[in-house]
Amino acid sequence: MSTNQVKVVITGLGATTPLGGDVESTWAALLAGKSGVRPLTWEGVENLPVRIAAQLVVEPEAVLPKHRLRRMDRNEAIALIAAHEAWEHAGYAFGDREGYTIDGDRLGVVVSSGIGGLHTALNSYSVYLDKGWTRVSPFTVPMLMPNGAAGMVSIEFGAQAGAHAMVSACASSADGIGYAMDMIRSGRADVVIAGGTESCVHPLQMASFGAMRAMSTRNDEPERASRPYDKNRDGFVLGEGAAVMIFESEEHALARGATIHGIVAGAGYSGDAYDIVLPDPSGSGQAKAMRRALKDAGIVAEDIVHVNAHATSTPAGDVAELTSIKAALGEEVAHKICITGTKSMTGHLLGGAGALESLITVLSLREGLVPPTANLDDLDDGVDLDIVRGEPRKLPDGPIAALNNSFGFGGHNTAVVFKRAL
């Protein structure tokens, strides 16, 4: 079977987010338009310009034993939690539980993070300064490296076809999803555990992004701070969490009688080569990524009914993305699709955003419902496309497709096409 004939399907979903400790609770909160943004309670937080973030609802300590957590950074731990849920949702065995098993040589892992173990890096340096080098944990390096989560997941599940981590800022896990798809297409693996994770809600991040004036300072109204497309938006809200999906070749999934929740059909990439932080204002790079994703998926613009937008809630970025959507799909198609910005509820998971929003896109296609964009009270004058707000939007029946966009510092642009499983 040639590479372009291999259909890659999604058989398992897992997540832990600011809206819930699993996929079911996260999805329910999204449909209800709930926000996961809350005040920070650190000592000294009153001295920071930004004092809100979207932190996990369920702490890792409630899921994993303490002796394991001592050897993992927080972003590794939550990746493992999401991977376990996805693995079991896909019907695979773990430990002595009944279920399907798989040869490790045919199992791969792609779990990406934009920053990696920031908490470990900074906390360990504090230990070094206060107590000397002999008190620094020997696990510091494996805990802080950006590929640590991929390594942990691969060890946990015995994945020997390859363990990979894409690092491309806020496009990291979207890049990883494309890489995971290609692992199966190329025949390197039958099954890939694919996703992303990020946990870097830390004073250094709040100070740095605050100095950049990239984050919302709506500290007195945290639940209303992330507001993509709203005229009064003032920046993104930092979030944390992990999302993991199980990818399989259709042939492999059908042979074991697996439930198929969606299809990952194509991915497209581009680089702005413009600025280390600012996107190219023309939006041409973003549009290229979307067009390339459509071509890779073997579909045309008219097949797209929905876009889960990058939509971070920054003054310039949201409207610019809409311009790139029109350039990629054409004005006529762009005005027919519906668009949502789910960062309005989850906050921005940075390197984990692409994985979580891809998972949400899969659920939207499966359930036929698009979550609303929260906090959209006064639509920006520059918005002329259909933004879902207020209530979830019903999608049409039949064979439909959707795009998920992820764009990152450094000029990284990634778009992924998902199709409904029929």
MIROLO-589810 format. One line per field, with one value per residue (C-alpha): residue number from 1; residue in one letter; x negated, y negated, z. Coordinates in steps of 0.1 Angstrom, whole numbers. Each point is the difference from the previous one (the first is absolute). Layout:
<recs>
k	[NUM:...] .
r	[A:...] .
xx	[X:...] .
yy	[Y:...] .
zz	[Z:...] .
</recs>
This chain:
<recs>
k	[1:2:3:4:5:6:7:8:9:10:11:12:13:14:15:16:17:18:19:20:21:22:23:24:25:26:27:28:29:30:31:32:33:34:35:36:37:38:39:40:41:42:43:44:45:46:47:48:49:50:51:52:53:54:55:56:57:58:59:60:61:62:63:64:65:66:67:68:69:70:71:72:73:74:75:76:77:78:79:80:81:82:83:84:85:86:87:88:89:90:91:92:93:94:95:96:97:98:99:100:101:102:103:104:105:106:107:108:109:110:111:112:113:114:115:116:117:118:119:120:121:122:123:124:125:126:127:128:129:130:131:132:133:134:135:136:137:138:139:140:141:142:143:144:145:146:147:148:149:150:151:152:153:154:155:156:157:158:159:160:161:162:163:164:165:166:167:168:169:170:171:172:173:174:175:176:177:178:179:180:181:182:183:184:185:186:187:188:189:190:191:192:193:194:195:196:197:198:199:200:201:202:203:204:205:206:207:208:209:210:211:212:213:214:215:216:217:218:219:220:221:222:223:224:225:226:227:228:229:230:231:232:233:234:235:236:237:238:239:240:241:242:243:244:245:246:247:248:249:250:251:252:253:254:255:256:257:258:259:260:261:262:263:264:265:266:267:268:269:270:271:272:273:274:275:276:277:278:279:280:281:282:283:284:285:286:287:288:289:290:291:292:293:294:295:296:297:298:299:300:301:302:303:304:305:306:307:308:309:310:311:312:313:314:315:316:317:318:319:320:321:322:323:324:325:326:327:328:329:330:331:332:333:334:335:336:337:338:339:340:341:342:343:344:345:346:347:348:349:350:351:352:353:354:355:356:357:358:359:360:361:362:363:364:365:366:367:368:369:370:371:372:373:374:375:376:377:378:379:380:381:382:383:384:385:386:387:388:389:390:391:392:393:394:395:396:397:398:399:400:401:402:403:404:405:406:407:408:409:410:411:412:413:414:415:416:417:418:419:420:421:422] .
r	[M:S:T:N:Q:V:K:V:V:I:T:G:L:G:A:T:T:P:L:G:G:D:V:E:S:T:W:A:A:L:L:A:G:K:S:G:V:R:P:L:T:W:E:G:V:E:N:L:P:V:R:I:A:A:Q:L:V:V:E:P:E:A:V:L:P:K:H:R:L:R:R:M:D:R:N:E:A:I:A:L:I:A:A:H:E:A:W:E:H:A:G:Y:A:F:G:D:R:E:G:Y:T:I:D:G:D:R:L:G:V:V:V:S:S:G:I:G:G:L:H:T:A:L:N:S:Y:S:V:Y:L:D:K:G:W:T:R:V:S:P:F:T:V:P:M:L:M:P:N:G:A:A:G:M:V:S:I:E:F:G:A:Q:A:G:A:H:A:M:V:S:A:C:A:S:S:A:D:G:I:G:Y:A:M:D:M:I:R:S:G:R:A:D:V:V:I:A:G:G:T:E:S:C:V:H:P:L:Q:M:A:S:F:G:A:M:R:A:M:S:T:R:N:D:E:P:E:R:A:S:R:P:Y:D:K:N:R:D:G:F:V:L:G:E:G:A:A:V:M:I:F:E:S:E:E:H:A:L:A:R:G:A:T:I:H:G:I:V:A:G:A:G:Y:S:G:D:A:Y:D:I:V:L:P:D:P:S:G:S:G:Q:A:K:A:M:R:R:A:L:K:D:A:G:I:V:A:E:D:I:V:H:V:N:A:H:A:T:S:T:P:A:G:D:V:A:E:L:T:S:I:K:A:A:L:G:E:E:V:A:H:K:I:C:I:T:G:T:K:S:M:T:G:H:L:L:G:G:A:G:A:L:E:S:L:I:T:V:L:S:L:R:E:G:L:V:P:P:T:A:N:L:D:D:L:D:D:G:V:D:L:D:I:V:R:G:E:P:R:K:L:P:D:G:P:I:A:A:L:N:N:S:F:G:F:G:G:H:N:T:A:V:V:F:K:R:A:L] .
xx	[0:-15:-4:29:24:-5:29:-9:28:5:10:-7:3:-15:-5:-5:8:11:35:-1:-22:11:15:37:-2:-20:24:31:-16:-8:35:13:-24:-18:-33:-29:-18:-4:-21:-35:-6:-38:-18:-11:24:13:-33:5:17:21:15:24:-5:19:-14:9:33:-15:-35:-24:-3:36:-7:-37:-18:-25:-30:5:6:-33:-17:22:5:36:3:-13:25:30:-10:-1:34:15:-17:14:35:-4:-16:28:26:-15:6:-36:-13:-22:-15:22:32:17:-1:-19:-38:-25:-36:-22:-19:32:9:-13:2:1:7:-11:-6:-11:-19:-4:-8:-1:10:-28:-26:7:7:-32:-20:15:-10:-36:-2:14:-14:-28:-5:1:37:10:20:-17:33:-2:-11:25:27:-7:-7:28:0:4:38:-5:-26:21:30:-21:-15:34:16:-30:0:-30:9:-13:5:1:6:5:-10:14:15:38:1:-20:28:17:-33:-2:35:-12:-32:20:23:-30:-15:30:3:-37:4:-22:28:35:9:-13:7:2:5:-14:-5:-10:-2:-19:23:-28:-9:-28:25:25:-27:-15:33:12:-31:8:35:13:23:33:-1:37:-11:33:21:-20:28:6:-36:-5:23:-10:16:15:-6:-14:-24:-34:-22:-1:3:-26:13:-13:11:-6:20:-9:16:-6:-6:1:1:36:-10:-14:30:26:-19:4:35:-9:24:-11:6:-14:-26:-31:-2:-28:-24:-16:-29:-17:-24:5:-37:12:-5:-8:32:23:18:-3:29:9:10:-15:-19:30:20:-27:1:38:-2:-27:20:30:-23:-15:34:11:30:12:9:38:-4:-9:30:-18:-33:-13:-21:-32:19:-22:20:-28:10:-18:-1:37:10:-31:8:34:-17:-22:30:17:-32:-3:36:13:24:31:-9:-14:34:18:-21:3:-30:-6:-28:-1:-29:27:7:-32:-25:-31:-18:-30:-16:30:26:-1:6:29:17:-5:17:28:3:4:27:18:1:10:27:11:-4:-24:-7:6:-26:5:-1:9:22:-10:-12:-30:7:-26:18:22:1:24:-14:19:11:27:11:-17:5:14:-21:16:4:-21:-37:-14:-35:-14:-33:-20:-25:-31:-25:-32:-27:-28:25:12:33:18:35:15:30:24:29:31:-1:31] .
yy	[0:-34:-27:-21:30:5:-15:-10:2:-11:27:-15:-34:-12:-34:-19:-37:-31:11:36:29:21:-4:4:-28:-23:4:-6:-32:-12:5:-19:-29:2:-16:17:-33:-7:-23:11:4:0:-20:-32:3:-35:-14:16:-18:31:19:24:33:31:27:36:10:33:0:28:10:11:25:12:12:-23:22:-2:-38:-6:12:-20:-36:-11:-2:37:11:-15:14:35:-5:-10:28:26:-13:1:35:15:-19:17:34:9:20:-15:21:29:-14:17:-15:-1:0:-12:9:-28:-1:-12:-26:-36:-31:-37:-22:-36:-29:-35:-7:33:2:-37:7:25:-23:-30:19:21:-32:-14:32:-4:-36:6:35:7:25:31:-7:-2:30:24:1:-38:3:27:-20:-33:11:-7:36:13:5:20:21:7:10:22:18:4:17:17:-20:10:-12:-35:-26:-36:-35:-30:-33:-30:-22:-1:22:28:25:-8:8:32:11:-4:20:27:3:3:28:21:-10:9:34:-7:7:15:-21:-33:-17:-36:-32:-30:-13:-32:-12:-32:-22:-16:-35:-2:6:-24:-27:6:2:-29:-21:9:-13:32:11:-12:-21:5:12:-9:20:32:20:-28:-8:22:-14:7:-22:-24:-37:-2:29:-9:31:37:19:27:35:35:35:30:17:33:20:36:1:32:11:7:36:6:-16:19:33:-3:-13:-34:-30:-27:-36:-19:-1:-21:-7:-25:-26:-31:-21:-33:-24:-38:-9:-33:-6:21:-11:-18:18:-11:-26:11:34:16:26:11:3:21:24:4:5:26:18:2:14:25:12:3:-24:-33:-31:7:31:-21:-10:-11:-15:2:-31:-8:-31:-9:-32:-24:-33:6:38:9:-21:8:37:-6:-18:31:23:-20:1:38:10:-28:-26:20:31:-20:-18:34:17:-5:-9:3:-11:25:-17:-23:28:21:-28:4:32:-11:32:20:-21:17:34:-11:-20:29:22:-25:-1:38:-2:-28:22:31:-16:-25:-29:-29:-16:-37:-27:-13:-37:-13:-29:-26:13:-17:-22:19:33:9:38:22:4:25:-18:3:36:31:1:31:13:16:38:21:0:-33:-13:-27:-18:-7:-28:-5:-28:-5:-25:4:-1:36:6:33:11:35:14:23:19:15:38:15] .
zz	[0:-10:26:-14:3:37:19:36:25:36:24:35:16:33:17:33:-3:18:-6:11:10:-31:-34:10:26:-22:-29:22:13:-35:-12:30:-7:33:6:17:8:37:23:9:37:3:26:-15:-29:7:-14:-35:-29:-7:29:-18:-19:-12:23:3:17:11:14:-10:36:-1:-28:3:31:17:-6:-37:-1:18:-33:-24:-8:1:-38:-2:26:-17:-33:16:15:-34:-17:24:-6:-38:1:20:-21:-30:16:5:30:27:28:9:-15:-29:-34:-33:1:-27:-9:13:-33:-17:27:-2:22:-10:30:-4:23:-9:32:19:37:10:36:4:-16:22:32:-4:-5:32:18:-13:11:34:9:-24:-29:22:6:-36:-12:-24:-19:-8:-36:-10:17:-17:-36:-25:-12:36:-4:-32:17:30:-21:-22:30:17:-30:-15:-32:-21:-35:10:26:-12:12:-23:15:-20:27:-2:-31:17:5:-33:-16:20:-12:-36:8:17:-30:-23:22:-7:-37:-6:17:29:25:2:30:13:34:-12:19:19:35:17:36:4:21:19:12:-26:-28:14:3:-34:-19:21:-10:-36:5:-16:28:13:32:7:35:16:-24:-7:-16:-25:-8:-31:-26:-36:-26:26:-5:36:-1:15:-4:6:33:9:5:7:-9:-22:-27:-17:-28:-12:-38:-19:-36:-10:-9:35:18:-20:5:38:-2:15:2:-24:13:-29:-28:-1:-37:-6:13:-15:12:-9:15:0:1:12:38:30:17:-23:-28:-36:-1:-36:13:-30:20:19:-32:-16:30:-4:-38:4:26:-24:-27:23:10:-36:5:-13:20:-5:22:30:23:31:12:36:-2:18:13:30:9:-10:-17:-33:-3:0:-29:-20:2:-14:-30:-5:2:-28:-21:5:-5:-22:10:-10:20:30:4:1:27:38:21:37:25:28:17:14:25:2:-1:-23:7:-22:-13:12:-18:-34:16:22:-28:-24:25:3:-38:-1:26:-19:-31:19:21:-27:24:0:34:2:3:36:11:-35:10:-26:-33:-14:-30:-20:3:-29:3:20:35:22:32:26:-6:-17:-37:-17:-29:-31:-4:-23:-11:12:9:23:4:32:-1:22:-4:21:8:-25:-29:2:-17:1:-11:4:-18:18:-16:16:3:-16] .
</recs>
